[in-house]
Amino acid sequence: MDRYAIFVDAGYFFAAGAQAAFRQNVSRRQVVLKSSPAAMIADLCSRARQVVDNLPLLRTYWYDATPGPRLSMEQSALAMLPGVKLRIGVLNSMGRQKGVDSLIVTDIIDLARNRAIADAVLMTGDEDLRVAVQVAQSFGVRVHLLGAGDITRNVSDFLQMEADSVTSLEDRWFASHLELNSSFMPAPPNGLPEPEADDEEFIEAAELSIHEILEYVDPDQMTQLGQHFAFQNFVPPEYDRRLVAMVSTSLNGRKLSTEEIRSLRTLFVSTVKKRNSGNA
């Protein structure tokens, strides 16, 4: 069938994209989408469509990993977009993705075998995906690599040799869609004393920390948070980590109890909902 699909390795997208945009290697936690997920996906599809001579799109597959059972806000937003299929692997103790490559290989081969696509646009640099390219081509599918920045450094030579075409999104494309999360905060230091704080002190620290975090959330991100809480009952990890760390620091580094963390998350969710409804 004359359609194409896009397959994005999110680990590669953020790592190589950040290198292209900022000229430096940064932690995945410190890179976030500047534009909304919907805007980024629409722009990505527009660029991919040029590679496949304007074939109609079947869907975009987004492959990512989580350190636990919870999705990040960006992942949750991507999963809700029409025409986007989120595939999730896991992160090991070294922060490396596990299971993502096998998901990509399976999807590309299944779609090729079932004649669901004529072309595949693959954004990755991993040589381990050569087998997916080879098998898909044996079913008549053309496979195009879409790289980030300097593909001579971040895309396997052998993978490039297998592909039907190789192109790269320019640095300014990633600069327009990615930004550094300057508000990222590490966990509080260990070994500090743990003085007891009464409820009033905890609530004050929680409210101040929530206000400080939300002060730097732009309207689009606030809307995304509201949409997230309409379907999910947990705080996205990128906010949760900062929130707990900030309150702990405000309380002289004291480790928060399970009940306090639960109350903190509930207060954060209610504050976001109030702001989105215009009541705060």
TIFI-554650 format. One record per residue: residue in one letter; x negated, y negated, z negated of N, C-alpha, C in turn. Coordinates in steps of 0.02 Angstrom, whole numbers, padded with zeros to 5 digits, always signed. Layout:
BEGIN
AXYZXYZXYZ
...
//
This chain:
BEGIN
M-00042+00059+00000+00000+00000+00000-00044-00062+00000
D-00026-00112+00038-00067-00172+00046-00056-00221-00012
R-00080-00201-00069-00081-00244-00128-00150-00238-00160
Y-00164-00284-00206-00228-00279-00241-00215-00286-00316
A-00263-00265-00356-00260-00272-00428-00326-00300-00453
I-00323-00335-00509-00383-00364-00540-00398-00325-00604
F-00461-00309-00614-00483-00272-00673-00538-00313-00708
V-00523-00338-00768-00569-00383-00802-00595-00351-00866
D-00661-00342-00869-00694-00321-00931-00704-00384-00973
A-00663-00392-01026-00664-00454-01065-00732-00465-01099
G-00765-00411-01118-00831-00418-01148-00879-00453-01101
Y-00878-00431-01037-00920-00462-00986-00896-00533-00972
F-00830-00542-00967-00802-00608-00952-00826-00661-01001
F-00823-00646-01066-00843-00695-01116-00919-00702-01123
A-00954-00646-01119-01027-00649-01128-01060-00683-01068
A-01047-00659-01008-01078-00688-00949-01048-00757-00935
G-00984-00765-00949-00952-00830-00938-00980-00884-00983
A-00993-00866-01046-01021-00914-01093-01092-00933-01073
Q-01130-00883-01049-01198-00897-01025-01196-00945-00966
A-01148-00934-00922-01141-00977-00864-01119-01048-00883
A-01072-01052-00931-01044-01117-00949-01090-01158-00994
F-01123-01124-01042-01160-01160-01094-01235-01150-01092
R-01259-01108-01045-01330-01095-01037-01362-01067-01100
Q-01324-01027-01136-01351-00996-01196-01310-00935-01214
N-01341-00889-01250-01305-00830-01274-01273-00846-01341
V-01209-00835-01346-01173-00850-01408-01131-00790-01427
S-01114-00787-01491-01072-00733-01517-01002-00738-01486
R-00971-00680-01475-00903-00678-01447-00855-00717-01492
R-00866-00715-01558-00822-00751-01604-00823-00826-01593
Q-00878-00851-01564-00885-00923-01557-00862-00949-01489
V-00835-00904-01447-00811-00924-01381-00736-00914-01378
V-00700-00966-01359-00627-00962-01353-00606-00992-01286
L-00545-00978-01267-00518-01007-01206-00502-01080-01218
K-00526-01123-01174-00510-01194-01178-00439-01206-01152
S-00423-01174-01097-00355-01179-01069-00312-01124-01099
S-00248-01125-01084-00204-01072-01108-00220-01008-01071
P-00206-00950-01101-00216-00887-01065-00180-00885-00998
A-00119-00913-00996-00080-00913-00934-00115-00953-00880
A-00143-01011-00898-00178-01053-00849-00241-01019-00824
M-00278-00987-00870-00339-00953-00849-00324-00895-00802
I-00274-00855-00819-00256-00798-00777-00233-00821-00708
A-00193-00875-00706-00168-00901-00642-00227-00924-00599
D-00275-00957-00629-00334-00981-00592-00376-00922-00568
L-00383-00872-00611-00422-00812-00593-00389-00776-00534
C-00324-00769-00537-00288-00736-00482-00295-00775-00417
S-00295-00841-00422-00303-00883-00363-00370-00871-00330
R-00423-00866-00371-00489-00854-00344-00496-00783-00317
A-00467-00735-00351-00471-00665-00328-00434-00656-00262
R-00378-00693-00254-00339-00687-00193-00379-00707-00131
Q-00426-00754-00140-00468-00775-00084-00514-00718-00062
V-00535-00677-00110-00580-00621-00094-00545-00567-00054
V-00479-00558-00065-00442-00504-00032-00397-00530+00024
D-00413-00589+00050-00376-00617+00107-00301-00623+00094
N-00285-00647+00033-00216-00665+00015-00167-00606+00014
L-00191-00548-00004-00145-00492-00015-00101-00507-00076
P-00042-00477-00079-00001-00485-00140-00032-00448-00199
L-00022-00476-00258-00052-00448-00319-00005-00397-00351
L-00032-00339-00368+00006-00290-00407+00009-00313-00480
R-00049-00318-00512-00053-00344-00580-00126-00355-00599
T-00136-00389-00655-00203-00399-00683-00211-00355-00744
Y-00265-00316-00747-00281-00275-00804-00336-00308-00844
W-00323-00318-00909-00371-00352-00953-00394-00302-01006
Y-00459-00287-01005-00487-00236-01050-00528-00270-01106
D-00508-00257-01167-00541-00290-01223-00546-00240-01281
A-00575-00262-01335-00582-00220-01394-00567-00260-01456
T-00546-00226-01509-00533-00258-01573-00573-00222-01627
P-00594-00259-01678-00631-00226-01733-00585-00186-01779
G-00521-00192-01770-00472-00157-01812-00407-00149-01775
P-00352-00137-01810-00288-00124-01777-00252-00187-01753
R-00277-00246-01769-00241-00307-01753-00270-00342-01692
L-00225-00369-01650-00245-00407-01592-00262-00479-01613
S-00307-00511-01575-00319-00582-01586-00261-00620-01555
M-00257-00685-01568-00203-00725-01539-00208-00726-01463
E-00269-00732-01437-00278-00732-01364-00256-00666-01334
Q-00274-00611-01366-00253-00546-01341-00178-00538-01342
S-00148-00561-01397-00075-00558-01402-00041-00599-01348
A-00069-00659-01335-00040-00703-01284-00048-00672-01215
L-00106-00642-01201-00117-00610-01136-00070-00551-01126
A-00058-00513-01179-00015-00454-01174+00057-00473-01156
M+00078-00533-01174+00146-00555-01162+00155-00587-01093
L+00101-00599-01057+00106-00632-00992+00135-00584-00940
P+00179-00608-00896+00204-00565-00842+00148-00548-00794
G+00147-00486-00772+00096-00465-00725+00029-00450-00754
V+00023-00449-00821-00040-00435-00854-00032-00373-00898
K-00078-00326-00892-00078-00266-00933-00140-00267-00977
L-00129-00270-01043-00184-00270-01091-00202-00199-01109
R-00267-00183-01102-00293-00118-01122-00343-00129-01178
I-00337-00092-01233-00377-00104-01292-00421-00044-01310
G-00486-00058-01318-00533-00009-01345-00548-00029-01417
V-00606-00009-01442-00625-00026-01510-00696-00054-01511
L-00714-00089-01565-00782-00111-01575-00815-00066-01627
N-00877-00046-01613-00912-00006-01663-00945-00051-01715
S-00982-00021-01761-01013-00060-01815-01066-00109-01789
M-01090-00099-01728-01139-00144-01698-01107-00199-01657
G-01040-00201-01657-01004-00251-01619-01000-00237-01544
R-01012-00174-01524-01009-00155-01454-00944-00120-01438
Q-00919-00132-01377-00856-00102-01356-00864-00027-01346
K-00813+00010-01366-00810+00082-01355-00743+00100-01324
G-00746+00141-01272-00684+00164-01240-00658+00119-01185
V-00687+00060-01177-00663+00013-01126-00679+00037-01056
D-00741+00059-01045-00761+00082-00978-00717+00139-00954
S-00701+00187-00998-00660+00244-00977-00590+00222-00958
L-00564+00170-00992-00498+00143-00974-00499+00113-00904
I-00552+00076-00889-00558+00045-00823-00564+00099-00769
V-00607+00148-00781-00616+00202-00732-00550+00238-00719
T-00514+00254-00772-00451+00291-00764-00400+00251-00724
D-00393+00187-00740-00343+00146-00705-00360+00138-00631
I-00423+00123-00615-00442+00113-00545-00431+00177-00505
I-00453+00234-00532-00446+00297-00496-00373+00316-00488
D-00332+00308-00541-00261+00326-00536-00225+00283-00484
L-00238+00219-00484-00205+00174-00435-00227+00191-00364
A-00292+00207-00356-00317+00225-00289-00287+00291-00266
R-00285+00340-00310-00259+00406-00292-00184+00402-00274
N-00148+00360-00308-00076+00353-00295-00060+00303-00240
R-00112+00278-00206-00104+00230-00151-00065+00168-00172
A-00075+00148-00234-00039+00090-00260-00072+00024-00240
I-00137+00027-00223-00173-00033-00203-00217-00018-00143
A-00232-00072-00106-00278-00068-00050-00346-00097-00068
D-00345-00145-00115-00406-00178-00137-00407-00183-00213
A-00467-00182-00241-00477-00191-00313-00529-00245-00323
V-00513-00294-00366-00561-00346-00385-00584-00331-00456
L-00647-00317-00463-00675-00293-00527-00723-00344-00556
M-00708-00368-00616-00753-00415-00650-00789-00379-00706
T-00849-00359-00692-00891-00324-00741-00962-00323-00714
G-01008-00300-00755-01077-00293-00732-01105-00225-00749
D-01063-00181-00774-01084-00117-00803-01094-00064-00749
E-01154-00037-00747-01171+00015-00698-01130+00078-00708
D-01105+00089-00769-01066+00150-00783-01001+00153-00743
L-00981+00097-00713-00919+00097-00674-00930+00115-00601
R-00991+00134-00583-01005+00154-00514-00959+00211-00492
V-00947+00259-00537-00906+00316-00518-00835+00295-00500
A-00808+00245-00535-00741+00221-00518-00740+00190-00449
V-00792+00152-00434-00797+00120-00368-00801+00174-00314
Q-00843+00224-00324-00853+00276-00274-00789+00317-00262
V-00756+00336-00315-00695+00376-00307-00640+00334-00275
A-00632+00271-00296-00581+00228-00266-00593+00220-00192
Q-00655+00211-00172-00672+00204-00102-00657+00268-00063
S-00664+00325-00095-00649+00388-00060-00575+00394-00043
F-00533+00356-00079-00461+00354-00064-00444+00296-00018
G-00494+00261+00008-00482+00207+00055-00475+00138+00025
V-00488+00131-00040-00482+00066-00073-00547+00027-00066
R-00540-00037-00048-00598-00082-00046-00608-00112-00115
V-00669-00110-00140-00683-00134-00208-00730-00195-00204
H-00707-00250-00235-00744-00313-00232-00766-00331-00303
L-00830-00347-00311-00855-00369-00375-00849-00445-00380
L-00823-00468-00437-00818-00539-00451-00860-00552-00513
G-00918-00583-00504-00965-00592-00559-00959-00660-00592
A-01001-00669-00643-01003-00733-00680-01074-00759-00679
G-01083-00820-00656-01149-00851-00658-01199-00815-00614
D-01257-00801-00642-01312-00770-00606-01304-00694-00604
I-01275-00669-00549-01261-00597-00545-01324-00556-00535
T-01380-00588-00519-01442-00550-00514-01467-00528-00582
R-01439-00559-00635-01460-00543-00703-01406-00506-00743
N-01343-00516-00726-01291-00487-00768-01245-00438-00733
V-01262-00417-00673-01224-00365-00638-01274-00313-00612
S-01262-00251-00627-01306-00196-00607-01318-00197-00531
D-01381-00189-00511-01397-00186-00440-01362-00127-00407
F-01360-00070-00441-01328-00010-00412-01253-00020-00404
L-01222-00057-00451-01151-00071-00445-01139-00117-00385
Q-01182-00166-00375-01176-00210-00318-01183-00172-00252
M-01228-00123-00250-01238-00084-00190-01176-00044-00170
E-01138-00022-00220-01078+00018-00207-01019-00025-00183
A-01016-00087-00204-00958-00129-00191-00952-00148-00117
D-00891-00162-00096-00879-00185-00027-00896-00259-00019
S-00892-00297-00074-00913-00367-00072-00932-00388-00143
V-00975-00437-00147-00996-00464-00212-00995-00540-00209
T-00957-00571-00253-00956-00643-00258-00961-00662-00332
S-00971-00726-00344-00978-00748-00413-00939-00813-00424
L-00904-00815-00480-00872-00878-00500-00926-00926-00524
E-00922-00986-00502-00974-01035-00518-00971-01056-00592
D-01026-01084-00615-01031-01104-00685-00975-01151-00706
R-00958-01198-00663-00908-01248-00681-00838-01217-00691
W-00826-01159-00659-00762-01125-00669-00756-01103-00741
F-00809-01073-00767-00808-01050-00837-00809-01109-00885
A-00844-01162-00867-00846-01221-00910-00777-01252-00916
S-00735-01243-00866-00668-01271-00868-00619-01228-00908
H-00639-01166-00921-00593-01120-00956-00618-01096-01024
L-00682-01106-01039-00710-01083-01103-00738-01142-01143
E-00737-01134-01208-00768-01184-01252-00794-01149-01314
L-00842-01182-01347-00869-01155-01409-00823-01173-01466
N-00810-01125-01509-00767-01135-01567-00809-01165-01623
S-00814-01231-01624-00857-01265-01672-00833-01258-01744
S-00770-01240-01752-00743-01233-01820-00753-01164-01849
F-00787-01120-01811-00800-01052-01838-00842-01058-01901
M-00821-01022-01952-00857-01023-02015-00877-00953-02036
P-00938-00943-02056-00958-00878-02081-00925-00862-02147
A-00928-00800-02167-00900-00780-02231-00940-00813-02287
P-00910-00826-02344-00945-00857-02400-01001-00813-02424
P-01055-00842-02452-01111-00802-02475-01092-00757-02533
N-01128-00701-02538-01115-00654-02592-01154-00674-02654
G-01136-00645-02710-01174-00654-02771-01157-00717-02810
L-01106-00755-02788-01088-00815-02825-01043-00795-02884
P-01042-00836-02935-00998-00821-02992-00925-00822-02971
E-00884-00787-03008-00814-00782-02990-00769-00809-03046
P-00769-00875-03054-00726-00904-03106-00653-00895-03089
E-00613-00888-03139-00541-00880-03127-00511-00948-03110
A-00465-00948-03062-00430-01009-03043-00355-00999-03057
D-00323-01050-03085-00252-01041-03098-00214-01049-03033
D-00147-01036-03033-00107-01037-02973-00108-01105-02939
E-00106-01158-02978-00104-01225-02951-00168-01240-02911
E-00225-01219-02938-00289-01230-02904-00291-01191-02839
F-00268-01129-02839-00267-01088-02779-00222-01118-02726
I-00162-01138-02746-00114-01166-02698-00141-01230-02667
E-00172-01271-02707-00201-01333-02681-00256-01318-02630
A-00299-01270-02646-00353-01251-02600-00324-01222-02536
A-00272-01181-02542-00240-01150-02484-00209-01203-02439
E-00172-01249-02467-00138-01301-02428-00188-01346-02393
L-00242-01365-02428-00293-01408-02398-00328-01372-02341
S-00344-01308-02350-00379-01270-02299-00335-01261-02237
I-00272-01246-02248-00225-01238-02191-00218-01304-02153
H-00212-01359-02190-00207-01424-02158-00269-01439-02117
E-00327-01424-02144-00390-01438-02109-00396-01397-02045
I-00377-01334-02048-00380-01291-01989-00331-01315-01935
L-00270-01328-01954-00218-01347-01906-00228-01418-01879
E-00267-01457-01914-00281-01526-01892-00316-01526-01824
Y-00355-01474-01812-00394-01470-01750-00365-01423-01699
V-00303-01401-01710-00269-01359-01662-00228-01403-01615
D-00243-01399-01550-00207-01442-01503-00136-01416-01492
P-00092-01456-01461-00022-01437-01453-00012-01370-01417
D-00052-01356-01366-00045-01292-01330-00061-01233-01376
Q-00115-01240-01415-00133-01187-01461-00080-01178-01516
M-00052-01234-01538+00000-01230-01589+00061-01193-01562
T+00078-01207-01499+00134-01172-01468+00119-01097-01462
Q+00056-01080-01443+00037-01010-01438+00042-00975-01506
L+00021-01010-01559+00027-00982-01626+00100-00969-01643
G+00143-01017-01627+00213-01008-01641+00243-00949-01603
Q+00222-00941-01540+00246-00884-01500+00220-00819-01529
H+00158-00820-01553+00129-00760-01583+00170-00738-01644
F+00187-00786-01687+00223-00769-01748+00296-00753-01734
A+00319-00767-01674+00387-00747-01656+00392-00671-01644
F+00334-00641-01629+00333-00569-01613+00289-00529-01661
Q+00242-00562-01695+00195-00528-01739+00199-00558-01809
N+00187-00517-01859+00191-00542-01928+00124-00546-01962
F+00069-00550-01923+00003-00556-01952-00033-00618-01924
V-00080-00644-01963-00120-00701-01941-00175-00676-01895
P-00183-00705-01835-00236-00684-01789-00304-00686-01823
P-00347-00636-01809-00412-00632-01844-00454-00695-01841
E-00452-00731-01784-00494-00790-01778-00474-00846-01826
Y-00410-00846-01847-00388-00893-01898-00394-00863-01968
D-00380-00799-01973-00380-00766-02038-00448-00769-02072
R-00501-00754-02033-00569-00755-02061-00587-00824-02089
R-00573-00875-02049-00590-00944-02070-00549-00965-02131
L-00485-00946-02130-00440-00965-02184-00463-00937-02251
V-00476-00873-02252-00497-00841-02314-00565-00869-02336
A-00611-00879-02289-00677-00905-02306-00673-00976-02335
M-00631-01018-02305-00626-01087-02329-00596-01091-02399
V-00544-01052-02411-00513-01053-02478-00561-01025-02529
S-00596-00971-02512-00645-00942-02558-00699-00993-02575
T-00723-01029-02524-00774-01079-02535-00748-01135-02580
S-00686-01155-02569-00656-01208-02610-00651-01188-02684
L-00646-01123-02695-00641-01097-02763-00709-01072-02788
N-00762-01107-02767-00830-01093-02789-00854-01023-02769
G-00831-01000-02711-00855-00935-02686-00821-00875-02716
R-00769-00886-02755-00735-00829-02787-00700-00786-02734
K-00707-00721-02741-00673-00675-02695-00599-00675-02711
L-00558-00686-02659-00486-00689-02669-00458-00619-02681
S-00408-00616-02723-00374-00553-02736-00329-00535-02677
T-00307-00473-02675-00262-00451-02622-00198-00491-02622
E-00171-00506-02680-00109-00545-02685-00120-00616-02661
E-00178-00645-02677-00192-00713-02654-00199-00716-02579
I-00232-00667-02549-00240-00666-02477-00172-00658-02443
R-00129-00616-02472-00062-00607-02445-00022-00672-02448
S-00027-00707-02505+00008-00771-02513-00020-00823-02465
L-00085-00823-02455-00118-00871-02410-00093-00861-02339
R-00090-00799-02317-00066-00785-02249+00007-00804-02240
T+00047-00790-02291+00118-00809-02287+00126-00884-02282
L+00087-00921-02320+00090-00994-02318+00067-01021-02250
F+00016-00990-02222-00008-01011-02156+00047-01001-02103
V+00079-00942-02103+00131-00928-02055+00189-00977-02062
S+00211-00989-02123+00268-01034-02134+00250-01105-02113
T+00188-01126-02125+00167-01194-02106+00168-01202-02030
V+00142-01151-01994+00142-01154-01921+00214-01157-01894
K+00257-01116-01922+00327-01115-01899+00361-01182-01911
K+00347-01213-01969+00376-01278-01984+00352-01331-01935
R+00287-01330-01921+00260-01380-01874+00288-01371-01804
N+00298-01308-01783+00325-01297-01716+00399-01316-01712
S+00433-01313-01769+00504-01332-01770+00512-01407-01782
G+00456-01442-01794+00459-01514-01805+00477-01534-01876
N+00472-01487-01923+00490-01502-01992+00431-01519-02036
A+00371-01524-02006+00312-01541-02045+00265-01584-02005
//
